Amino acid sequence: MGEGFYIYNVQNISMRRNKSDLSFFKDKDYHAFTALEKAHFISFAPYAFQASVLLRDYGILHHIQEQSKGLPFESIQEKASISEYGVRILLEAGIGIGLLYEEEGRYFITKTGSLFITDAMVNINTNFMRDICYEGAGKLKESIEDGKPKGLPFLGPWKTIYEGLTQLTPLQEKSWFDFDHYYSDHVFPLVMPKVFESNPTRILDIGANTGKFSLQCLSYNPDIHMNLVDLGKQLDVAKANLEAKGYDGRFTMIEHNMLNNHIDLPGTYDVIWMSQFLDCFSDVEIMAILTKCKKALAPNGKILINETFWDNQPFHASMYSLQMTSLYFTTIANGNSQMYDSRVFETLINKAGLHIVEKEENIAQTHTLLTLK
Ligand SMILES: C[S@@+](CC[C@H](N)C(=O)[O-])C[C@H]1O[C@@H](n2cnc3c(N)ncnc32)[C@H](O)[C@@H]1O
């Protein structure tokens, strides 16, 4: 088995995904019954999601998991704070979904059920769907047709989610930031040598968010001064975080809307860093942002882009998660962005008059770091 070649099971069929192979679910790999099961699963997917979340959130799955000999209905109901009817329909749904099974009057958790409550990424994605995306998901059609996030009004009266990030409820805020951070935090320590390879003195962190990347740079290199770009309210959060770690005087906050093409970025930089930032924008906007960055590059400066491209994923589950995340961008975030296919993204870079001089893939398995000049 070559590198970048993975095997895992989907509905009892051993399947492989070579990263350049986009024909993962080609019909010939499937038995017709498996294909039909998958089709039926899609038909009821919204209820499967809601029932699974409730089985988790009422603690039913946890309770059953703790008992290797399984649990009778009465013990499960005793623990859950809902009616007998409520417990019954959830348990029955859980059997069909594949989270549970029943044997001689006792309920047991399946491997899927167990992973659904213990896997960190599954939990973060599930909470993100529950608190941020679910209600607005029904507005996918309108969002595509209008090019606007028609599901966003379920969260607040903003044009984009970014305007409302500091006004979400505590639960929504936690779910959004857990999701956001989960997909980039662990990459930051790994890319430090690359960021500081050319001994930069001026680094610009665009879309700095809560300041996690800048914090990493400040602790990695005691001489560096960081410049953070974001929208106003977001920068207040980043500033508080950097000050709390004692980095007062070693950073500059630049409130700047990267979509405003009438204003240039102030200053020039040796490294311009954008992590999970350009995926927040449309094709045309990405080209405009890159053009703006090009103007702000010092001689020999470089742009570093950290992204997760869906076509570049070693596992089907990570590819699927990114493709579904695109629908969050459509319905909730801003209506015109997505998690990109690297081939589309690279075309935009070229159109903006920049070129990729280095491409490092598989960072923390799923990320790609592009160096542009
Ligand atoms: C998905 S987060 C990425 C955060 C971080 N770079 C990371 O890797 O986790 C996108 C960030 O871009 C900011 N942002 C969105 N639109 C922006 C704009 N037009 N101008 C400047 N920043 C913007 C958001 O406020 C948010 O902090």
The ligand as an SDF file (V2000), in Angstrom:
LIG
                    3D

 27 29  0  0  0  0  0  0  0  0999 V2000
  -12.5300   31.5780    9.8690 C   0  0  0  0  0  0  0  0  0  0  0  0
  -11.7860   32.8190   10.8290 S   0  0  0  0  0  0  0  0  0  0  0  0
  -10.0870   32.3500   10.7000 C   0  0  0  0  0  0  0  0  0  0  0  0
   -9.3330   32.6660   11.9110 C   0  0  0  0  0  0  0  0  0  0  0  0
   -7.8820   32.2710   12.0310 C   0  0  0  0  0  0  0  0  0  0  0  0
   -7.0530   32.9190   11.0560 N   0  0  0  0  0  0  0  0  0  0  0  0
   -7.7030   30.7870   12.0500 C   0  0  0  0  0  0  0  0  0  0  0  0
   -6.8740   30.2630   11.3120 O   0  0  0  0  0  0  0  0  0  0  0  0
   -8.3730   30.1200   12.8630 O   0  0  0  0  0  0  0  0  0  0  0  0
  -11.8900   34.2360    9.7760 C   0  0  0  0  0  0  0  0  0  0  0  0
  -11.5180   35.5430   10.4210 C   0  0  0  0  0  0  0  0  0  0  0  0
  -11.5440   36.5560    9.3930 O   0  0  0  0  0  0  0  0  0  0  0  0
  -12.1830   37.7110    9.8760 C   0  0  0  0  0  0  0  0  0  0  0  0
  -12.7940   38.4270    8.7470 N   0  0  0  0  0  0  0  0  0  0  0  0
  -13.8970   38.0760    8.0490 C   0  0  0  0  0  0  0  0  0  0  0  0
  -14.1620   38.9800    7.0940 N   0  0  0  0  0  0  0  0  0  0  0  0
  -13.1880   39.9160    7.1740 C   0  0  0  0  0  0  0  0  0  0  0  0
  -12.9100   41.0790    6.4240 C   0  0  0  0  0  0  0  0  0  0  0  0
  -13.7040   41.4690    5.4360 N   0  0  0  0  0  0  0  0  0  0  0  0
  -11.8240   41.8080    6.7460 N   0  0  0  0  0  0  0  0  0  0  0  0
  -11.0210   41.4280    7.7760 C   0  0  0  0  0  0  0  0  0  0  0  0
  -11.2200   40.3050    8.5170 N   0  0  0  0  0  0  0  0  0  0  0  0
  -12.3050   39.5740    8.2280 C   0  0  0  0  0  0  0  0  0  0  0  0
  -13.2080   37.1870   10.8730 C   0  0  0  0  0  0  0  0  0  0  0  0
  -13.5930   38.1850   11.8050 O   0  0  0  0  0  0  0  0  0  0  0  0
  -12.4670   36.0070   11.5040 C   0  0  0  0  0  0  0  0  0  0  0  0
  -11.7500   36.4230   12.6320 O   0  0  0  0  0  0  0  0  0  0  0  0
  1  2  1  0
  2  3  1  0
  2 10  1  0
  3  4  1  0
  4  5  1  0
  5  6  1  0
  5  7  1  0
  7  8  2  0
  7  9  1  0
 10 11  1  0
 11 12  1  0
 11 26  1  0
 12 13  1  0
 13 14  1  0
 13 24  1  0
 14 15  1  0
 14 23  1  0
 15 16  2  0
 16 17  1  0
 17 18  1  0
 17 23  2  0
 18 19  1  0
 18 20  2  0
 20 21  1  0
 21 22  2  0
 22 23  1  0
 24 25  1  0
 24 26  1  0
 26 27  1  0
M  CHG  2   2   1   9  -1
M  END
$$$$
